[in-house]
Amino acid sequence: MNRSTMKAFDAVDMMRTARATIGATIASMSVGEQNEWLHSNPPTDPTLHRLFTLAAQQRAAADGAKKAARRG
């Protein structure tokens, strides 16, 4: 079977390129600097934006649970 079709979009290549670019950008940053960078560069993709929002909500809930545990 001869498959001589060209891919219009290579998701693996795109992911690897994005990972390399982001990795080079944040390699020398501390965790706090990385968090600031993430917050100053919000994702434009709706799915990533939703994931960021859900992660922030989970973090807020976890922080609230830790504070309640310390009080009680």
PEJOLIN-V586943 format. One record per residue. N is the residue number from 1. RES is the residue in three letters. OMEGA is omega in whole degrees, -180 to 180 (999 if undefined). NEAR is the number of other ideal C-beta (glycine too) atoms within 12 Angstrom. Layout:
n->N res->RES omega->OMEGA near->NEAR
n->N res->RES omega->OMEGA near->NEAR
This chain:
n->1 res->MET omega->-178 near->4
n->2 res->ASN omega->180 near->4
n->3 res->ARG omega->-177 near->6
n->4 res->SER omega->180 near->6
n->5 res->THR omega->177 near->7
n->6 res->MET omega->176 near->7
n->7 res->LYS omega->176 near->11
n->8 res->ALA omega->-178 near->7
n->9 res->PHE omega->180 near->9
n->10 res->ASP omega->-175 near->11
n->11 res->ALA omega->-179 near->11
n->12 res->VAL omega->178 near->11
n->13 res->ASP omega->179 near->12
n->14 res->MET omega->180 near->14
n->15 res->MET omega->-180 near->14
n->16 res->ARG omega->178 near->13
n->17 res->THR omega->179 near->14
n->18 res->ALA omega->180 near->17
n->19 res->ARG omega->-180 near->15
n->20 res->ALA omega->180 near->14
n->21 res->THR omega->-180 near->14
n->22 res->ILE omega->179 near->18
n->23 res->GLY omega->178 near->15
n->24 res->ALA omega->-179 near->12
n->25 res->THR omega->-172 near->17
n->26 res->ILE omega->-175 near->20
n->27 res->ALA omega->-176 near->14
n->28 res->SER omega->-178 near->10
n->29 res->MET omega->172 near->17
n->30 res->SER omega->180 near->11
n->31 res->VAL omega->178 near->10
n->32 res->GLY omega->178 near->11
n->33 res->GLU omega->177 near->15
n->34 res->GLN omega->178 near->18
n->35 res->ASN omega->177 near->17
n->36 res->GLU omega->179 near->13
n->37 res->TRP omega->179 near->18
n->38 res->LEU omega->-179 near->21
n->39 res->HIS omega->180 near->15
n->40 res->SER omega->179 near->12
n->41 res->ASN omega->-177 near->17
n->42 res->PRO omega->-179 near->16
n->43 res->PRO omega->177 near->18
n->44 res->THR omega->178 near->9
n->45 res->ASP omega->-177 near->11
n->46 res->PRO omega->180 near->11
n->47 res->THR omega->177 near->11
n->48 res->LEU omega->178 near->16
n->49 res->HIS omega->178 near->15
n->50 res->ARG omega->178 near->14
n->51 res->LEU omega->177 near->16
n->52 res->PHE omega->-180 near->21
n->53 res->THR omega->179 near->16
n->54 res->LEU omega->179 near->14
n->55 res->ALA omega->179 near->18
n->56 res->ALA omega->178 near->18
n->57 res->GLN omega->178 near->14
n->58 res->GLN omega->179 near->14
n->59 res->ARG omega->179 near->16
n->60 res->ALA omega->178 near->14
n->61 res->ALA omega->179 near->14
n->62 res->ALA omega->178 near->14
n->63 res->ASP omega->178 near->14
n->64 res->GLY omega->179 near->14
n->65 res->ALA omega->179 near->14
n->66 res->LYS omega->180 near->13
n->67 res->LYS omega->179 near->12
n->68 res->ALA omega->-180 near->11
n->69 res->ALA omega->180 near->10
n->70 res->ARG omega->-179 near->9
n->71 res->ARG omega->-167 near->8
n->72 res->GLY omega->999 near->7
